[in-house]
């Protein structure tokens, strides 16, 4: 049987990434790692006393139409994983089939998962369907970020993608905690008033926790990202968490606003200082 990635007439490639984190003594280790190009990871690094920080990357330079990428993550009881990317992710033009990215993460009781990739940048004509799903165990903490640019804004390519869709779902043993989804069709002015109001960068950040949520919500209105140019809003979920929205006029403003929000969440929920990710 011919693998789907090389079947005649098939456009795109199948990439898979499977990571498992375990708590061993006072540290978190990457206990299992399997990958299939175009997905890969760098060796984990310890940037604080608790988390194992792993950078996920696509060495082919971006996501192409027809690519089907699947990421599976298991964070064991008491383990602390932080997953990021070395830089923003480019999604290139598609002549037909969409690029698909599926993320499935399971957090055991007492686990911590910080999903903080850099933003996604769609090219003109790009089609991407993304589905992020997290199952959160009792006493576990999740911080999940979904950040986007409207395109290469400085080149006049904002809102020229064909279609973007992204779903962010979180549940626990008692049922759904969050189901958030958007579908955007390119070729129209989403920057108009009532939409993004001139802000070509946008993000959602889900925080699920059983401790420190009140402190986070009380302090968030006082977050003032350096340089301005970004606006934050927050809604408390019916159970266990909150959803933060961010719109920004530029990539630096988006990065500053999200880092300030992430840092506040780490301090309020984990009692931890900001994490300075080492990116070139």
C-alpha distance (Angstrom), angle and dihedral (degrees) to the residues before:
residue distance angle dihedral
X1 . . .
X2 3.79 . .
X3 3.83 113.8 .
X4 3.79 113.1 -111.8
X5 3.79 91.3 -118.8
X6 3.83 91.2 63.4
X7 3.80 101.1 30.5
X8 3.83 114.8 132.1
X9 3.77 111.0 -88.9
X10 3.78 93.5 12.1
X11 3.78 115.0 140.1
X12 3.80 117.7 -154.6
X13 3.77 133.5 9.1
X14 3.79 137.3 -90.3
X15 3.79 113.5 -120.3
X16 3.79 124.9 -175.9
X17 3.78 134.3 -173.6
X18 3.80 125.0 -175.0
X19 3.82 120.3 -176.1
X20 3.79 130.9 175.1
X21 3.80 124.0 -172.4
X22 3.79 126.1 -162.8
X23 3.76 135.4 -173.5
X24 3.80 111.8 -122.4
X25 3.76 114.9 178.4
X26 3.79 107.8 -47.3
X27 3.80 95.6 -22.5
X28 3.79 140.0 71.4
X29 3.80 117.5 -127.6
X30 3.79 133.4 -169.7
X31 3.79 97.3 -115.1
X32 3.81 98.1 178.3
X33 3.78 133.9 19.6
X34 3.79 130.5 173.4
X35 3.78 126.1 164.9
X36 3.78 140.3 176.0
X37 3.80 120.9 -161.4
X38 2.96 133.7 -73.5
X39 3.82 83.0 43.6
X40 3.79 123.7 64.4
X41 3.80 140.8 152.3
X42 3.77 135.7 -139.7
X43 3.79 120.0 -128.1
X44 3.82 111.2 -79.5
X45 3.78 118.4 -101.6
X46 3.81 131.4 -159.6
X47 3.80 109.0 -131.5
X48 3.80 94.7 163.9
X49 3.80 136.5 16.7
X50 3.81 96.1 -89.9
X51 3.79 116.7 29.0
X52 3.77 131.8 74.1
X53 3.81 104.7 -144.5
X54 3.81 116.7 -151.2
X55 3.81 126.3 -176.9
X56 3.80 115.7 -148.9
X57 3.78 116.4 -154.7
X58 3.77 144.6 177.6
X59 3.83 107.0 -141.7
X60 3.83 91.4 -168.0
X61 3.81 88.9 75.0
X62 3.78 100.9 -111.1
X63 3.78 149.4 -11.7
X64 3.80 117.6 -67.3
X65 3.78 132.1 -158.2
X66 3.80 109.3 -85.8
X67 3.81 94.2 25.8
X68 3.80 113.3 135.3
X69 3.80 111.1 -160.8
X70 3.81 123.0 -175.5
X71 3.81 125.0 -172.7
X72 3.81 121.1 -172.7
X73 3.80 121.1 -173.8
X74 3.79 130.7 -176.7
X75 3.80 117.7 -171.6
X76 3.79 109.9 -168.4
X77 3.78 127.9 -140.0
X78 3.79 110.8 -61.5
X79 3.82 93.1 -0.1
X80 3.80 122.7 132.0
X81 3.81 119.8 -149.3
X82 3.78 127.9 179.6
X83 3.81 115.5 -167.5
X84 3.78 122.6 -168.7
X85 3.81 142.6 145.7
X86 3.82 129.8 -114.5
X87 3.82 90.9 -122.4
X88 3.79 144.0 -19.2
X89 3.81 117.5 -48.0
X90 3.81 119.1 -119.2
X91 3.81 120.4 -147.5
X92 3.79 112.6 -161.9
X93 3.79 133.3 -147.7
X94 3.79 117.1 -72.9
X95 3.79 124.2 -148.8
X96 3.80 91.1 -159.0
X97 3.82 126.1 -35.2
X98 3.80 119.7 66.5
X99 3.75 126.1 -119.0
X100 3.79 109.4 -113.2
X101 3.79 127.3 -155.0
X102 3.80 121.2 -176.1
X103 3.80 123.2 -175.4
X104 3.80 122.8 -172.2
X105 3.80 119.3 -179.3
X106 3.81 129.8 176.8
X107 3.79 120.9 -163.5
X108 3.79 115.7 -161.9
X109 3.82 119.9 -146.3
X110 3.79 111.2 -61.9
X111 3.81 93.8 9.6
X112 3.80 125.0 137.0
X113 3.81 123.7 -147.9
X114 3.79 124.3 -178.0
X115 3.82 110.5 -170.7
X116 3.81 103.6 -171.7
X117 3.83 112.5 153.3
X118 3.79 119.4 164.8
X119 3.79 116.8 -101.4
X120 3.81 125.9 -73.1
X121 3.82 120.0 -116.4
X122 3.83 117.0 -158.7
X123 3.80 119.8 -155.0
X124 3.82 122.2 -140.2
X125 3.79 107.4 -72.0
X126 3.82 94.5 17.9
X127 3.81 119.7 150.3
X128 3.80 118.0 -165.6
X129 3.79 132.1 170.7
X130 3.80 114.5 -169.9
X131 3.79 129.9 -177.7
X132 3.81 120.7 -174.5
X133 3.82 116.8 -174.7
X134 3.81 126.9 176.5
X135 3.80 128.5 -175.8
X136 3.81 110.6 -157.9
X137 3.79 121.2 -157.8
X138 3.79 127.3 -147.5
X139 3.79 111.8 -64.3
X140 3.82 91.9 4.7
X141 3.81 123.7 135.6
X142 3.80 126.2 -142.7
X143 3.77 129.8 -172.8
X144 3.82 109.6 -179.5
X145 3.80 124.3 179.2
X146 3.81 127.5 -163.9
X147 3.83 109.9 -177.0
X148 3.80 131.4 174.2
X149 3.77 145.7 -179.3
X150 3.80 120.4 -149.0
X151 3.82 87.5 -127.4
X152 3.79 135.1 -72.1
X153 3.77 91.2 -29.2
X154 3.82 97.1 -176.2
X155 3.82 89.2 57.9
X156 3.78 93.2 52.4
X157 3.81 93.3 -107.0
X158 3.80 98.7 123.1
X159 3.82 114.8 140.2
X160 3.84 93.1 0.7
X161 3.81 95.9 118.5
X162 3.80 116.6 110.8
X163 3.82 99.4 -128.5
X164 3.79 139.0 -18.4
X165 3.77 125.1 -171.2
X166 3.77 128.4 173.9
X167 3.79 132.0 174.8
X168 3.79 124.0 -166.2
X169 3.80 113.8 -166.9
X170 3.79 129.7 176.4
X171 3.80 128.3 179.4
X172 3.78 141.0 163.8
X173 3.80 136.3 -166.1
X174 3.82 90.6 -71.7
X175 3.80 94.8 53.5
X176 3.82 139.7 -96.2
X177 3.80 119.9 -0.5
X178 3.80 99.5 175.2
X179 3.79 138.4 2.7
X180 3.80 112.1 179.5
X181 3.81 123.8 167.3
X182 3.78 140.0 166.3
X183 3.80 133.1 -173.9
X184 3.80 117.7 -167.4
X185 3.79 126.0 -173.9
X186 3.78 115.2 -154.3
X187 3.77 127.9 -134.7
X188 3.79 95.3 62.3
X189 3.80 132.6 89.2
X190 3.79 105.1 -98.5
X191 3.81 88.2 164.4
X192 3.82 92.4 74.3
X193 3.79 122.2 113.5
X194 3.78 110.3 -76.1
X195 3.81 91.1 33.5
X196 3.83 118.1 54.9
X197 3.84 94.7 -33.9
X198 3.80 94.6 -138.6
X199 3.79 96.0 -38.3
X200 3.81 109.7 125.9
X201 3.82 95.7 -176.0
X202 3.77 124.7 66.7
X203 3.79 139.9 168.3
X204 3.78 145.5 176.5
X205 3.78 123.7 -146.6
X206 3.80 122.1 -166.3
X207 3.78 119.2 -159.5
X208 3.81 118.0 -169.5
X209 3.78 117.4 -179.5
X210 3.78 143.9 139.7
X211 3.80 94.5 -144.8
X212 3.80 136.8 42.3
X213 3.79 97.8 17.2
X214 3.81 94.2 122.9
X215 3.81 90.6 52.3
X216 3.80 90.9 50.3
X217 3.81 93.7 49.7
X218 3.79 92.6 46.4
X219 3.81 93.0 52.0
X220 3.82 100.1 40.1
X221 3.84 95.9 81.4
X222 3.81 87.9 60.9
X223 3.81 94.7 55.0
X224 3.81 107.0 116.2
X225 3.81 110.2 -179.2
X226 3.78 114.5 -145.0
X227 3.79 112.7 -96.6
X228 3.80 96.3 17.5
X229 3.78 117.6 -130.1
X230 3.81 93.9 122.1
X231 3.79 133.9 91.2
X232 3.81 126.2 -156.6
X233 3.79 130.1 -161.0
X234 3.79 131.1 175.8
X235 3.80 139.2 -163.0
X236 3.78 125.5 -167.9
X237 3.80 114.1 -128.0
X238 3.82 120.3 -130.6
X239 3.80 89.2 -110.0
X240 3.80 137.4 23.2
X241 3.76 102.5 -19.1
X242 3.77 159.1 22.1
X243 3.80 138.8 -112.2
X244 3.81 119.3 -137.7
X245 3.82 123.0 -160.9
X246 3.78 123.7 -159.3
X247 3.80 132.4 -174.5
X248 3.80 122.3 -177.6
X249 3.79 139.1 -179.6
X250 3.81 95.3 -135.4
X251 3.79 143.4 13.3
X252 3.83 94.7 -103.4
X253 3.81 90.4 51.6
X254 3.81 91.4 48.4
X255 3.80 92.0 48.5
X256 3.81 92.6 48.0
X257 3.81 93.6 48.1
X258 3.80 94.2 47.6
X259 3.79 93.3 45.5
X260 3.80 90.6 51.0
X261 3.82 90.9 49.5
X262 3.80 92.9 45.3
X263 3.81 90.8 48.2
X264 3.80 90.7 51.2
X265 3.81 90.9 50.1
X266 3.80 91.8 50.3
X267 3.78 91.3 50.2
X268 3.82 96.7 44.4
X269 3.80 99.0 39.7
X270 3.81 105.8 26.4
X271 3.79 100.8 25.7
X272 3.80 86.2 -128.0
X273 3.81 132.2 133.6
X274 3.82 122.8 -114.7
X275 3.78 113.9 -71.6
X276 3.81 114.9 -127.5
X277 3.79 105.6 -151.7
X278 3.81 112.0 -152.1
X279 3.77 106.9 -126.9
X280 3.76 126.0 161.9
